[in-house]
């Protein structure tokens, strides 16, 4: 198990009582789609948590629409991850990297 998985396992917040208490409820991981609402599960920026609004959270429909526009324009670099061109994904991933991943120390792996 790598360091990222260990840190996320032990430090990811349990905000829902049922998620914490019952094993049959799963905490949604970042960037998965919520099955009932169709909304993207996004990280909340701790420095700007008052600016968070569920109405601004991208939905599966929004992501599909943005992705289809990008693919039809064919103005993307095929060597770059496609999500970097999707405006709603780009912003959310930047928040995730800045607020969470950048704080995990890198460990050199010797072979």
NUFIZA-581025 format. One line per field, with one value per residue: z, x, y of N, C-alpha, C, O in turn. Coordinates in steps of 0.2 Angstrom, whole numbers, plus 5000, padded with zeros to 4 digits. Last residue first. Layout:
<pts>
npz	c(Z	...)
npx	c(X	...)
npy	c(Y	...)
capz	c(Z	...)
capx	c(X	...)
capy	c(Y	...)
cpz	c(Z	...)
cpx	c(X	...)
cpy	c(Y	...)
opz	c(Z	...)
opx	c(X	...)
opy	c(Y	...)
</pts>
This chain:
<pts>
npz	c(4976	4986	4985	4994	4997	5000	5011	5007	5002	4989	4992	4997	4991	4978	4973	4975	4966	4954	4953	4951	4939	4930	4930	4923	4911	4904	4901	4910	4906	4897	4899	4884	4872	4864	4866	4858	4849	4844	4846	4851	4863	4870	4870	4878	4890	4893	4894	4904	4915	4916	4919	4931	4938	4949	4961	4964	4973	4984	4987	4997	5003	5016	5013	5009	5015	5012	4998	4997	4982	4976	4966	4955	4955	4954	4965	4966	4965	4962	4955	4961	4966	4981	4987	4999	5011	5011	5022	5029	5042	5051	5056	5046	5038	5047	5048	5038	5037	5040	5030	5029	5036	5033	5019	5015	5020	5012	4999	4999	5001	4995	5000)
npx	c(5075	5067	5058	5055	5040	5033	5020	5006	5002	4997	4985	4977	4976	4981	4974	4960	4961	4963	4951	4942	4947	4945	4932	4927	4934	4944	4957	4961	4956	4964	4982	4991	4993	4984	4978	4964	4954	4942	4929	4924	4930	4924	4911	4911	4915	4904	4894	4899	4898	4884	4880	4886	4889	4899	4893	4885	4876	4883	4897	4909	4914	4918	4930	4943	4952	4948	4938	4932	4932	4917	4908	4896	4879	4869	4861	4863	4877	4890	4905	4921	4930	4934	4923	4910	4909	4896	4888	4890	4895	4891	4897	4901	4890	4881	4886	4897	4911	4926	4940	4955	4965	4967	4967	4976	4988	4988	4988	5001	5010	5003	5004)
npy	c(5002	5014	5028	5043	5050	5066	5071	5079	5091	5090	5084	5095	5107	5106	5095	5100	5111	5105	5098	5109	5114	5104	5101	5113	5113	5101	5100	5090	5078	5072	5074	5076	5071	5078	5093	5099	5103	5097	5100	5088	5087	5099	5095	5083	5089	5097	5087	5079	5088	5090	5077	5075	5092	5102	5114	5125	5121	5119	5130	5138	5148	5144	5138	5141	5133	5120	5116	5100	5089	5082	5071	5077	5072	5063	5060	5046	5043	5054	5050	5054	5064	5057	5044	5043	5031	5019	5009	4997	5000	5015	5026	5035	5035	5041	5054	5061	5064	5060	5064	5055	5049	5035	5035	5045	5038	5026	5031	5037	5027	5011	4994)
capz	c(4973	4984	4985	4989	5000	4995	5009	5008	5009	4990	4989	5000	4998	4982	4974	4978	4974	4957	4954	4957	4945	4931	4933	4930	4916	4906	4897	4910	4912	4895	4902	4891	4877	4865	4866	4864	4850	4843	4844	4844	4858	4869	4866	4871	4887	4892	4889	4898	4913	4914	4913	4926	4937	4942	4960	4959	4966	4981	4986	4994	4996	5015	5014	5006	5016	5019	5000	4999	4989	4975	4973	4956	4956	4948	4962	4966	4961	4967	4954	4959	4958	4977	4986	4992	5010	5009	5019	5023	5036	5048	5061	5051	5035	5044	5054	5038	5039	5040	5035	5025	5037	5040	5023	5013	5022	5019	5001	4998	5006	4995	5000)
capx	c(5074	5073	5057	5059	5045	5036	5028	5009	5004	5004	4990	4978	4974	4984	4981	4962	4959	4968	4958	4942	4947	4952	4936	4924	4934	4937	4953	4964	4952	4959	4976	4989	4998	4983	4984	4967	4960	4949	4934	4922	4931	4932	4913	4909	4919	4910	4893	4898	4905	4889	4878	4888	4886	4898	4896	4891	4874	4881	4889	4907	4912	4911	4924	4937	4953	4947	4944	4930	4935	4922	4910	4903	4884	4873	4861	4856	4872	4885	4898	4916	4929	4934	4929	4912	4911	4903	4888	4887	4900	4889	4894	4906	4896	4880	4886	4891	4906	4919	4935	4949	4964	4966	4963	4969	4986	4987	4983	4995	5009	5008	5000)
capy	c(4996	5011	5021	5039	5046	5061	5070	5073	5091	5094	5080	5088	5107	5111	5094	5093	5112	5110	5094	5104	5118	5107	5096	5111	5118	5102	5104	5097	5082	5076	5071	5079	5069	5071	5089	5097	5108	5094	5105	5090	5082	5098	5101	5083	5084	5100	5092	5076	5085	5096	5080	5071	5086	5100	5107	5126	5123	5113	5129	5131	5150	5148	5133	5145	5140	5122	5120	5107	5092	5086	5072	5075	5077	5064	5067	5049	5039	5052	5053	5049	5064	5062	5047	5044	5038	5021	5016	4997	4998	5009	5021	5033	5033	5034	5049	5058	5069	5056	5066	5057	5056	5037	5030	5046	5045	5026	5027	5041	5032	5017	5000)
cpz	c(4975	4981	4982	4990	4994	4998	5004	5006	5011	4997	4990	4998	5001	4990	4978	4978	4977	4964	4956	4958	4951	4938	4934	4933	4923	4912	4899	4906	4912	4900	4900	4893	4884	4871	4868	4862	4856	4844	4841	4842	4851	4863	4865	4867	4879	4888	4888	4892	4906	4912	4911	4919	4932	4943	4953	4958	4961	4974	4982	4993	4993	5008	5014	5007	5013	5020	5007	5001	4990	4982	4973	4963	4957	4948	4956	4963	4961	4963	4959	4958	4956	4969	4981	4991	5002	5008	5018	5019	5030	5042	5057	5055	5040	5041	5052	5044	5040	5042	5034	5030	5034	5041	5030	5018	5021	5022	5009	5000	5005	5000	5000)
cpx	c(5079	5072	5064	5059	5049	5041	5029	5016	5007	5006	4997	4984	4976	4982	4984	4970	4962	4967	4963	4948	4946	4952	4943	4929	4932	4937	4946	4961	4955	4955	4970	4983	4996	4987	4983	4973	4963	4955	4940	4926	4929	4933	4920	4911	4917	4915	4900	4897	4904	4896	4882	4886	4888	4894	4894	4895	4879	4879	4888	4899	4909	4909	4918	4931	4947	4948	4943	4937	4932	4925	4917	4905	4891	4878	4864	4856	4865	4879	4893	4909	4925	4934	4929	4919	4913	4904	4895	4886	4897	4893	4893	4903	4901	4886	4885	4891	4899	4914	4929	4943	4958	4964	4962	4964	4978	4985	4982	4989	5003	5006	5005)
cpy	c(4991	5004	5018	5032	5042	5057	5065	5072	5084	5093	5083	5085	5100	5110	5100	5093	5105	5111	5099	5100	5114	5111	5099	5106	5116	5107	5105	5102	5089	5080	5076	5075	5072	5068	5082	5093	5106	5098	5102	5096	5084	5093	5101	5089	5084	5096	5096	5081	5082	5093	5086	5074	5082	5093	5104	5119	5124	5115	5123	5132	5143	5149	5137	5141	5144	5130	5122	5110	5099	5088	5076	5076	5074	5070	5068	5056	5043	5049	5050	5053	5058	5060	5053	5047	5039	5028	5017	5003	4998	5007	5015	5027	5031	5031	5042	5053	5067	5061	5062	5059	5059	5045	5033	5041	5046	5033	5027	5037	5036	5022	5006)
opz	c(4973	4984	4976	4996	4989	5001	5005	5000	5017	4998	4992	5002	5007	4994	4983	4984	4983	4968	4960	4964	4956	4942	4939	4940	4928	4917	4896	4907	4915	4898	4900	4889	4889	4873	4874	4857	4860	4840	4837	4835	4847	4859	4859	4861	4875	4884	4882	4887	4902	4907	4905	4914	4928	4948	4951	4953	4955	4969	4977	4998	4988	5007	5012	5003	5015	5024	5008	5005	4986	4987	4970	4966	4959	4943	4952	4960	4956	4959	4960	4960	4950	4967	4977	4994	5000	5006	5022	5013	5025	5038	5060	5057	5040	5042	5054	5044	5043	5048	5029	5034	5035	5047	5033	5020	5025	5027	5011	5003	5010	5003	5004)
opx	c(5079	5067	5065	5059	5045	5045	5026	5018	5009	5012	5002	4988	4976	4986	4988	4972	4965	4972	4967	4950	4950	4957	4946	4930	4936	4939	4942	4962	4952	4952	4970	4979	4999	4986	4981	4974	4966	4960	4944	4927	4933	4937	4923	4913	4922	4918	4901	4900	4909	4898	4884	4890	4892	4894	4888	4899	4878	4879	4891	4896	4906	4903	4912	4926	4946	4945	4939	4940	4932	4922	4922	4904	4892	4881	4863	4851	4862	4876	4893	4909	4924	4937	4924	4920	4917	4899	4899	4884	4900	4896	4895	4908	4904	4887	4888	4895	4895	4913	4927	4941	4956	4962	4956	4959	4975	4981	4976	4984	4999	5000	5009)
opy	c(4985	5001	5020	5029	5040	5059	5059	5073	5083	5095	5080	5083	5100	5111	5098	5091	5106	5111	5096	5099	5115	5110	5098	5106	5118	5105	5109	5108	5094	5085	5082	5073	5070	5062	5081	5090	5110	5098	5105	5096	5082	5094	5103	5088	5083	5098	5097	5081	5083	5096	5087	5074	5084	5089	5104	5119	5124	5111	5122	5134	5144	5151	5134	5141	5150	5133	5127	5108	5103	5088	5074	5082	5068	5071	5073	5057	5042	5052	5044	5059	5056	5056	5054	5052	5035	5032	5017	5004	4997	5011	5009	5023	5026	5025	5037	5049	5070	5062	5060	5054	5064	5047	5032	5043	5048	5033	5027	5040	5038	5022	5007)
</pts>
